[in-house]
Amino acid sequence: MSYPDRNNPYSFNAFLEWRENVDYYADDPFTQQVVRTFCGDKADEVDAAARKTSSKASFKWRKLSDAIAWPEKRPYMKHYDGHRNRIDRIERPHEALELEREVFSEGLFSKNTHPWVRLTKMFLIYQNGEACVSCPLTCTEGMVAVLEPHADSEDVRTVLEHCKEGVDGVFAIGAQYLSEIQGGSDVPSNLVEAVQEDGVWKLYGPKFFCSATHADYAMVTAKPKGSEKVGLFVMPSWLPGDKERERRNNFTIDRIKWKMGTSELPTAEITLNGTVAYQVGPLERGLANMVGVVLTFSRLTVGLSGASSMIRAWREAAKYCEFRDAFGMPLANFPMVAGQLAMIEQSAKRTLAGTFRLYKDVLELPGGFLGATRDEDEAMKKQRFMVRELVMLQKIATSWDCPDVLRTAMSLFGGHGVMEDFSSLPRLYRDAAVNELWEGPRNVLLTQIHRDLQKAASWYSPREFVANVLAGADANLVQEFQDEIGEIFQHPNLFELNPETIAICRQWDAFCHRLYHAYQDVALEMVERQA
């Protein structure tokens, strides 16, 4: 029985002590097993690097991330200095500047950092949510990837070196500015104009969604004057010597947007007024390079971010349910709660396993996303196609699963689950909701995958595609997916507005989600077999 006690002795200290002392990597045997399963002969190097980074991400960087998240510390604009000079300074808290400096000082994009080390470190960093570093890391990774094969000028080489190896110990931060007010995913409708003036490219016009607006450089799409082709350019935020003077490269930051998530990250509307930029690759290949490389890396990282949030949610919800008693026993002993925890665990584990498996597939592509050659054999052509579609499938599935997992984890904390000063899960939930929309929302990517498979059907049938995606899965399951995709593709397209097409669209949506889950399940089985 429970008698009244005006000095209620209850506290959360036991749970908080565990949470304050848990190490994201050292205390996570499952993630360690994922590294051993997929990183091959680099596993020991990755493990050692992960332990060093985790000792920072789990403690100091976690606390900095929590501090940055308070509403009063959101970034804001200071358009003018005291002498009415236009400076467009983005004011951010000192915790954000400290976290950014330390994270980028890891040299994640250096030639000395192996891709597996980079991926695993980013996974650990992303467990702290956006914190004004996750998006910049993603954008910088895509920028480096597209600049490396196109470093044809001294200007581009300077940008690349600044991002990869740093200058005087300071590493540059990248961003990407695609969207305009008339369309986000519809990049061919861009209207920003690129004009050559005295042999220098200059950009004119507004961009409507510019995240990481505080970055040093940004990848920008624009149409050369008189052309319908979308070119790709890298734009410095400041020309040499001007950052210290707070004199931007002929563009204005018009306002910072108010978002429901990733609130620590400045996302702005800007106007380019003769902004100096450097051409990246052939002008006629600008759209292909932006979507095929920069956006592909961003979509890949959305999957990694989702895995990070789910792993953290599983860890903290499971421990809380062990700690918290109700009606005389721990929450974890209630069958309903046990079932929810099992769902969270399954989703988190298969998402992480799937992310590492897909990254392994990416690393095995000769030359990466830009490595295709005309004389490439059919098997590699199919593999390259499959990996590209898997990146979109992962983005669709993981960005949709992550909010569900976080919402369920929050519910296990009861009313505390939505208290932002009780845990980080509400913040991770808001970030996850934003990630579902970045880099192409679900309907756009589902349509793109369908169109890709239709176009490739003459040399790569949908049935064969399914069989390759599900390599290692039960033969009966593969057959079921093959039969269903055959049924779906009997319908001519997804663009006729009638009840039959709407029904096919719904079926295709569910099919793609289940297909990627099956791919993840095979990856999880690979991990569990080696445990």
C-alpha positions as CSV (number, residue, x, y, z in Angstrom):
1,M,0.0,0.0,0.0
2,S,1.0,3.6,-0.5
3,Y,0.5,6.1,2.4
4,P,0.6,9.9,2.0
5,D,4.0,11.5,2.2
6,R,4.2,15.3,1.8
7,N,7.9,15.0,1.2
8,N,7.7,12.7,-1.8
9,P,11.2,11.1,-2.1
10,Y,10.8,10.0,-5.7
11,S,13.5,11.2,-8.2
12,F,14.8,10.3,-11.7
13,N,18.4,10.4,-10.5
14,A,19.1,6.7,-11.2
15,F,18.0,7.0,-14.8
16,L,19.7,10.4,-15.3
17,E,23.0,9.1,-13.9
18,W,22.9,6.3,-16.5
19,R,22.0,8.7,-19.3
20,E,24.7,11.1,-18.4
21,N,27.4,8.3,-18.4
22,V,26.3,6.2,-21.4
23,D,28.8,6.1,-24.3
24,Y,27.1,6.0,-27.7
25,Y,29.6,3.5,-29.2
26,A,31.5,1.8,-26.3
27,D,28.2,0.9,-24.7
28,D,26.5,-0.3,-27.9
29,P,27.6,-3.8,-28.8
30,F,25.1,-3.9,-31.7
31,T,26.7,-1.0,-33.5
32,Q,30.1,-2.5,-32.9
33,Q,28.9,-5.7,-34.6
34,V,27.6,-3.7,-37.5
35,V,31.0,-2.2,-38.0
36,R,32.7,-5.7,-37.9
37,T,30.1,-7.0,-40.4
38,F,30.4,-4.4,-43.1
39,C,33.7,-2.5,-42.7
40,G,35.9,-5.4,-43.8
41,D,39.6,-5.0,-43.3
42,K,38.9,-1.4,-42.0
43,A,36.9,-2.6,-39.1
44,D,39.7,-2.2,-36.5
45,E,40.5,1.3,-37.7
46,V,36.9,2.3,-37.7
47,D,36.4,0.8,-34.2
48,A,39.3,2.8,-32.8
49,A,38.2,6.0,-34.5
50,A,34.6,5.6,-33.4
51,R,35.6,5.2,-29.7
52,K,37.6,8.4,-29.8
53,T,34.8,10.4,-31.5
54,S,32.1,8.8,-29.3
55,S,33.9,10.0,-26.2
56,K,33.1,13.5,-27.4
57,A,29.8,13.0,-29.1
58,S,28.3,11.2,-26.1
59,F,29.2,13.8,-23.5
60,K,30.5,17.3,-24.4
61,W,28.9,17.5,-27.8
62,R,25.6,16.1,-26.5
63,K,25.5,18.8,-23.8
64,L,26.3,21.5,-26.4
65,S,23.6,20.2,-28.7
66,D,21.0,20.3,-25.9
67,A,22.1,23.9,-25.0
68,I,21.8,25.1,-28.6
69,A,18.2,23.8,-28.9
70,W,16.6,26.3,-26.5
71,P,14.2,28.7,-28.3
72,E,16.0,31.8,-27.1
73,K,19.2,30.6,-28.8
74,R,17.7,30.2,-32.3
75,P,19.7,32.0,-35.0
76,Y,18.6,35.4,-36.0
77,M,19.6,38.1,-38.5
78,K,21.5,41.3,-38.0
79,H,21.2,43.0,-41.3
80,Y,23.2,46.2,-40.6
81,D,26.0,47.2,-38.4
82,G,26.0,50.4,-36.3
83,H,27.1,52.5,-39.3
84,R,24.3,51.3,-41.6
85,N,26.6,49.0,-43.6
86,R,24.8,45.9,-44.8
87,I,26.4,42.9,-43.2
88,D,23.7,40.2,-43.0
89,R,25.3,38.6,-40.0
90,I,23.7,35.4,-38.8
91,E,23.9,35.5,-35.0
92,R,24.3,32.1,-33.4
93,P,25.1,31.1,-29.8
94,H,28.6,30.4,-28.7
95,E,27.7,26.8,-28.1
96,A,26.9,26.3,-31.8
97,L,30.2,27.9,-32.8
98,E,32.2,25.7,-30.4
99,L,30.4,22.5,-31.5
100,E,30.8,23.4,-35.2
101,R,34.5,24.1,-34.8
102,E,35.2,20.9,-32.9
103,V,33.1,18.6,-35.2
104,F,34.5,20.0,-38.5
105,S,38.0,19.8,-37.0
106,E,37.6,16.0,-37.1
107,G,38.6,16.4,-40.8
108,L,35.9,14.1,-42.0
109,F,36.4,14.8,-45.7
110,S,40.2,14.8,-45.6
111,K,42.0,12.4,-47.9
112,N,43.4,10.8,-44.7
113,T,39.9,9.9,-43.4
114,H,38.6,6.6,-44.8
115,P,34.9,6.6,-45.9
116,W,34.0,4.0,-43.3
117,V,35.6,6.1,-40.6
118,R,33.7,9.1,-41.8
119,L,30.3,7.3,-42.0
120,T,30.7,5.9,-38.5
121,K,31.7,9.2,-37.0
122,M,28.8,10.9,-38.6
123,F,26.5,8.2,-37.3
124,L,27.7,9.0,-33.7
125,I,27.5,12.8,-34.3
126,Y,23.9,12.6,-35.7
127,Q,22.7,10.9,-32.5
128,N,22.7,14.5,-31.1
129,G,20.2,15.6,-33.7
130,E,20.7,18.6,-36.1
131,A,22.4,21.0,-33.7
132,C,23.5,23.1,-36.7
133,V,26.1,20.5,-37.7
134,S,24.2,17.6,-39.3
135,C,23.0,19.4,-42.4
136,P,26.3,21.3,-42.9
137,L,28.2,18.0,-42.7
138,T,25.8,16.4,-45.3
139,C,26.1,19.4,-47.6
140,T,29.9,19.5,-47.3
141,E,30.1,15.8,-48.1
142,G,28.1,16.3,-51.3
143,M,30.1,19.4,-52.2
144,V,33.4,17.6,-51.9
145,A,32.1,14.6,-53.9
146,V,31.1,16.7,-56.9
147,L,34.1,19.1,-56.8
148,E,36.7,16.4,-56.7
149,P,36.2,15.2,-60.4
150,H,35.6,18.8,-61.5
151,A,38.5,20.7,-59.9
152,D,39.5,22.2,-63.3
153,S,40.2,25.8,-62.1
154,E,42.3,27.2,-59.3
155,D,39.2,28.7,-57.7
156,V,37.5,25.3,-57.4
157,R,40.6,23.7,-56.2
158,T,40.9,26.3,-53.5
159,V,37.3,25.6,-52.3
160,L,37.9,21.9,-52.4
161,E,41.1,22.1,-50.3
162,H,39.4,24.4,-47.8
163,C,36.7,21.8,-47.3
164,K,38.9,18.7,-47.2
165,E,42.1,19.7,-45.5
166,G,41.3,23.1,-44.0
167,V,43.3,26.3,-44.0
168,D,45.3,27.2,-41.0
169,G,43.4,24.5,-39.0
170,V,39.9,25.9,-40.0
171,F,37.7,23.7,-42.2
172,A,35.2,25.2,-44.5
173,I,31.5,24.5,-44.3
174,G,29.3,23.7,-47.4
175,A,25.7,24.3,-48.3
176,Q,23.4,23.7,-51.3
177,Y,20.9,26.2,-52.8
178,L,18.6,24.6,-55.3
179,S,15.0,25.6,-54.5
180,E,13.2,28.6,-55.8
181,I,9.8,29.9,-54.9
182,Q,8.1,28.2,-57.9
183,G,9.4,24.8,-57.1
184,G,11.7,22.7,-54.9
185,S,12.1,19.3,-56.5
186,D,11.3,20.8,-59.9
187,V,14.9,22.0,-60.4
188,P,14.5,22.3,-64.2
189,S,12.0,25.2,-63.6
190,N,14.8,27.3,-61.9
191,L,15.0,30.9,-63.0
192,V,18.1,32.2,-61.3
193,E,20.4,33.5,-64.1
194,A,24.1,33.0,-64.6
195,V,25.9,35.6,-66.7
196,Q,29.5,35.8,-67.7
197,E,30.9,39.3,-67.1
198,D,34.5,39.9,-67.9
199,G,35.2,36.2,-67.9
200,V,33.6,35.7,-64.4
201,W,30.3,34.0,-63.8
202,K,27.8,36.1,-61.8
203,L,24.4,34.9,-60.5
204,Y,21.2,36.9,-60.3
205,G,17.9,36.1,-58.7
206,P,16.2,34.7,-55.5
207,K,16.7,31.3,-53.9
208,F,13.9,30.3,-51.5
209,F,15.2,27.5,-49.3
210,C,18.9,27.9,-48.4
211,S,19.8,25.8,-45.4
212,A,23.2,26.2,-43.7
213,T,23.1,29.8,-44.8
214,H,26.0,30.5,-42.5
215,A,28.3,28.3,-44.7
216,D,31.5,29.4,-46.4
217,Y,30.5,28.0,-49.8
218,A,27.3,26.8,-51.5
219,M,26.5,24.6,-54.5
220,V,24.0,26.7,-56.5
221,T,22.0,25.8,-59.6
222,A,21.4,28.5,-62.2
223,K,20.6,28.8,-65.9
224,P,23.2,30.5,-68.1
225,K,21.7,33.5,-69.9
226,G,19.6,32.5,-72.9
227,S,19.7,28.8,-72.0
228,E,17.1,26.3,-70.7
229,K,19.9,24.1,-69.3
230,V,20.6,24.1,-65.5
231,G,24.2,24.8,-64.7
232,L,26.0,24.0,-61.5
233,F,28.2,26.5,-59.7
234,V,30.0,26.8,-56.4
235,M,29.5,30.2,-54.7
236,P,31.7,31.6,-52.0
237,S,29.7,33.4,-49.3
238,W,32.6,35.9,-49.1
239,L,35.3,36.8,-51.6
240,P,38.9,36.7,-50.3
241,G,39.4,39.2,-47.4
242,D,35.8,40.1,-47.1
243,K,34.6,37.7,-44.4
244,E,36.5,39.7,-41.7
245,R,34.9,42.9,-43.1
246,E,31.4,41.2,-43.1
247,R,31.0,42.1,-46.7
248,R,29.1,39.3,-48.5
249,N,29.6,38.2,-52.1
250,N,27.0,40.4,-53.7
251,F,23.9,38.7,-52.2
252,T,21.5,39.5,-49.4
253,I,20.0,37.2,-46.8
254,D,16.4,38.4,-46.8
255,R,15.1,36.5,-43.8
256,I,15.6,33.3,-41.8
257,K,12.7,30.9,-42.0
258,W,10.8,29.6,-38.9
259,K,10.8,25.8,-39.1
260,M,9.2,23.2,-36.9
261,G,12.4,21.2,-36.7
262,T,16.2,21.6,-37.3
263,S,15.5,24.9,-35.6
264,E,19.2,25.5,-34.7
265,L,20.0,25.5,-38.5
266,P,19.6,28.8,-40.3
267,T,17.4,28.3,-43.4
268,A,17.0,31.5,-45.3
269,E,15.7,33.2,-48.4
270,I,18.4,35.0,-50.3
271,T,18.7,37.3,-53.3
272,L,21.8,37.0,-55.6
273,N,22.8,40.4,-57.0
274,G,25.8,39.6,-59.2
275,T,27.2,37.0,-56.9
276,V,30.6,35.6,-58.1
277,A,30.5,31.8,-58.7
278,Y,32.7,29.2,-60.2
279,Q,31.5,26.7,-62.8
280,V,31.4,23.1,-61.7
281,G,31.6,20.6,-64.6
282,P,30.0,21.1,-68.1
283,L,27.1,23.5,-68.0
284,E,24.8,21.0,-69.7
285,R,25.6,18.4,-66.9
286,G,24.7,20.8,-64.1
287,L,21.4,19.2,-63.2
288,A,22.8,15.7,-63.6
289,N,25.7,16.4,-61.3
290,M,23.6,18.2,-58.7
291,V,20.9,15.4,-58.5
292,G,23.2,12.5,-59.3
293,V,25.9,13.4,-56.8
294,V,25.1,16.2,-54.3
295,L,21.4,15.2,-53.7
296,T,22.3,11.5,-53.8
297,F,24.8,11.9,-50.9
298,S,22.2,14.0,-49.0
299,R,19.6,11.3,-49.4
300,L,22.1,8.7,-48.3
301,T,22.8,10.7,-45.2
302,V,19.1,11.2,-44.4
303,G,19.1,7.4,-43.9
304,L,22.1,7.6,-41.6
305,S,20.5,10.3,-39.6
306,G,17.3,8.3,-39.2
307,A,19.3,5.3,-38.0
308,S,21.1,7.5,-35.5
309,S,17.9,8.9,-34.0
310,M,16.3,5.5,-33.8
311,I,19.2,3.8,-32.1
312,R,19.3,6.6,-29.5
313,A,15.5,6.4,-29.0
314,W,15.7,2.6,-28.5
315,R,18.5,2.9,-26.0
316,E,16.9,5.6,-23.9
317,A,13.3,4.3,-24.0
318,A,14.5,0.7,-23.0
319,K,16.4,2.0,-20.1
320,Y,13.6,4.3,-18.9
321,C,11.2,1.4,-19.0
322,E,13.5,-0.7,-16.8
323,F,13.8,2.2,-14.4
324,R,10.2,3.4,-14.2
325,D,7.7,1.5,-12.1
326,A,3.9,1.7,-12.4
327,F,1.3,-0.3,-10.5
328,G,4.1,-2.2,-8.6
329,M,6.3,-3.3,-11.5
330,P,8.7,-1.9,-14.1
331,L,7.1,-0.6,-17.3
332,A,9.2,-3.1,-19.3
333,N,7.3,-6.0,-17.7
334,F,4.0,-4.9,-19.2
335,P,3.3,-6.9,-22.4
336,M,2.0,-3.8,-24.3
337,V,5.2,-1.9,-23.5
338,A,7.4,-4.9,-24.2
339,G,5.8,-5.2,-27.7
340,Q,6.4,-1.5,-28.4
341,L,10.0,-1.7,-27.2
342,A,10.5,-4.8,-29.5
343,M,9.2,-2.8,-32.4
344,I,11.5,0.1,-31.7
345,E,14.5,-2.2,-31.3
346,Q,13.7,-4.1,-34.6
347,S,13.3,-0.8,-36.5
348,A,16.4,0.7,-35.1
349,K,18.6,-2.3,-35.7
350,R,17.4,-3.1,-39.3
351,T,17.7,0.6,-40.2
352,L,21.3,0.8,-39.0
353,A,22.2,-2.5,-40.6
354,G,20.6,-1.5,-43.9
355,T,22.4,1.9,-43.9
356,F,25.8,0.2,-43.6
357,R,24.9,-2.4,-46.1
358,L,23.9,0.2,-48.6
359,Y,27.0,2.3,-48.0
360,K,29.1,-0.8,-48.7
361,D,27.2,-1.2,-52.0
362,V,28.0,2.5,-52.7
363,L,31.7,2.1,-51.9
364,E,32.0,-0.9,-54.3
365,L,30.9,1.2,-57.3
366,P,34.0,1.9,-59.4
367,G,34.5,5.6,-59.5
368,G,31.5,6.3,-57.2
369,F,28.3,7.9,-58.4
370,L,30.1,9.5,-61.4
371,G,32.1,6.5,-62.4
372,A,29.9,5.1,-65.2
373,T,31.7,4.5,-68.5
374,R,30.4,3.7,-71.9
375,D,32.2,0.3,-72.0
376,E,31.0,-0.7,-68.5
377,D,29.7,-4.3,-68.6
378,E,26.0,-5.0,-68.1
379,A,26.4,-6.5,-64.6
380,M,28.0,-3.3,-63.3
381,K,25.5,-1.1,-65.1
382,K,22.7,-2.9,-63.3
383,Q,24.5,-2.7,-60.0
384,R,25.0,1.0,-60.4
385,F,21.3,1.5,-61.3
386,M,20.2,-0.6,-58.3
387,V,22.3,1.3,-55.9
388,R,20.9,4.6,-57.1
389,E,17.3,3.3,-56.6
390,L,18.2,1.9,-53.2
391,V,19.4,5.3,-52.1
392,M,16.0,6.8,-52.9
393,L,14.2,3.8,-51.3
394,Q,16.2,4.2,-48.1
395,K,15.4,7.9,-48.0
396,I,11.6,7.1,-48.4
397,A,11.5,4.3,-45.9
398,T,13.9,5.5,-43.2
399,S,12.6,9.1,-43.1
400,W,9.1,7.8,-42.7
401,D,10.0,5.1,-40.1
402,C,12.0,7.5,-37.9
403,P,9.2,9.7,-36.7
404,D,7.1,6.7,-36.0
405,V,9.8,5.2,-33.9
406,L,10.5,8.4,-32.1
407,R,6.8,9.0,-31.4
408,T,6.4,5.5,-30.0
409,A,9.5,6.0,-27.8
410,M,8.2,9.3,-26.5
411,S,4.9,7.7,-25.6
412,L,6.8,5.3,-23.3
413,F,7.9,8.3,-21.2
414,G,4.3,9.2,-20.7
415,G,3.7,12.9,-20.2
416,H,7.5,13.4,-19.9
417,G,7.9,12.3,-23.5
418,V,6.9,15.7,-24.9
419,M,8.8,17.7,-22.3
420,E,11.8,19.3,-24.1
421,D,13.7,19.7,-20.9
422,F,13.2,16.1,-19.9
423,S,14.8,14.4,-22.9
424,S,16.1,15.1,-26.4
425,L,13.5,12.9,-28.1
426,P,11.0,15.7,-28.9
427,R,13.8,17.6,-30.6
428,L,14.9,14.5,-32.6
429,Y,11.2,13.9,-33.5
430,R,10.9,17.5,-34.9
431,D,14.2,17.1,-36.8
432,A,13.0,13.7,-38.3
433,A,9.8,15.3,-39.5
434,V,11.8,17.9,-41.4
435,N,14.2,15.3,-42.9
436,E,11.2,13.5,-44.5
437,L,10.7,16.5,-46.7
438,W,14.3,17.5,-47.5
439,E,15.9,16.2,-50.7
440,G,12.7,15.2,-52.4
441,P,9.5,14.3,-50.5
442,R,8.0,10.8,-50.6
443,N,5.7,11.3,-53.6
444,V,8.4,12.7,-55.8
445,L,10.9,9.9,-55.1
446,L,8.2,7.2,-55.5
447,T,7.4,8.6,-58.9
448,Q,11.0,8.9,-59.9
449,I,11.8,5.3,-59.0
450,H,8.8,4.1,-61.0
451,R,9.9,6.1,-64.0
452,D,13.4,4.9,-63.7
453,L,12.3,1.3,-63.7
454,Q,10.0,1.9,-66.7
455,K,12.8,3.4,-68.7
456,A,15.3,0.6,-67.8
457,A,12.8,-2.2,-68.4
458,S,14.3,-3.1,-71.8
459,W,17.7,-4.0,-70.3
460,Y,16.8,-4.5,-66.6
461,S,13.4,-5.9,-65.9
462,P,11.6,-5.0,-62.7
463,R,11.5,-8.6,-61.7
464,E,15.3,-8.9,-62.0
465,F,15.7,-5.7,-60.1
466,V,13.6,-7.1,-57.2
467,A,15.7,-10.3,-57.2
468,N,18.9,-8.4,-57.0
469,V,17.7,-6.0,-54.3
470,L,16.6,-9.0,-52.2
471,A,19.6,-11.2,-52.8
472,G,19.9,-13.4,-49.7
473,A,16.2,-13.3,-48.8
474,D,13.9,-16.3,-48.7
475,A,13.0,-17.4,-52.2
476,N,9.3,-17.4,-51.5
477,L,9.5,-13.8,-50.4
478,V,11.4,-12.8,-53.5
479,Q,8.8,-14.5,-55.6
480,E,6.0,-12.6,-53.9
481,F,7.7,-9.3,-54.5
482,Q,8.4,-10.2,-58.1
483,D,4.8,-11.2,-58.8
484,E,3.5,-7.9,-57.2
485,I,5.9,-5.7,-59.1
486,G,4.8,-7.4,-62.3
487,E,1.2,-6.7,-61.5
488,I,2.0,-3.0,-60.7
489,F,3.8,-2.5,-64.0
490,Q,0.9,-3.8,-66.0
491,H,-0.5,-0.3,-65.4
492,P,0.9,2.1,-68.0
493,N,1.9,5.0,-65.8
494,L,1.3,7.0,-62.6
495,F,0.0,10.1,-64.3
496,E,-3.5,9.5,-65.4
497,L,-5.9,10.9,-62.8
498,N,-8.5,8.1,-62.4
499,P,-9.4,5.7,-59.6
500,E,-7.3,2.9,-61.1
501,T,-4.1,4.9,-61.1
502,I,-4.7,6.3,-57.6
503,A,-5.1,2.7,-56.4
504,I,-1.9,1.7,-58.2
505,C,-0.1,4.7,-56.6
506,R,-1.1,3.5,-53.2
507,Q,0.0,0.0,-53.9
508,W,3.3,1.2,-55.3
509,D,3.9,3.3,-52.2
510,A,3.3,0.4,-49.8
511,F,5.3,-2.0,-52.1
512,C,8.4,0.2,-52.1
513,H,8.3,0.6,-48.3
514,R,8.1,-3.1,-47.8
515,L,10.7,-3.8,-50.4
516,Y,13.3,-1.7,-48.6
517,H,12.3,-3.2,-45.3
518,A,13.1,-6.6,-46.8
519,Y,16.5,-5.3,-47.9
520,Q,17.1,-4.1,-44.4
521,D,16.0,-7.4,-42.9
522,V,18.6,-9.3,-45.0
523,A,21.3,-6.8,-43.7
524,L,20.2,-7.4,-40.2
525,E,20.4,-11.2,-40.7
526,M,24.0,-10.7,-41.9
527,V,24.9,-8.9,-38.7
528,E,23.2,-11.4,-36.5
529,R,24.9,-14.4,-38.2
530,Q,28.3,-12.9,-37.4
531,A,27.4,-12.0,-33.8
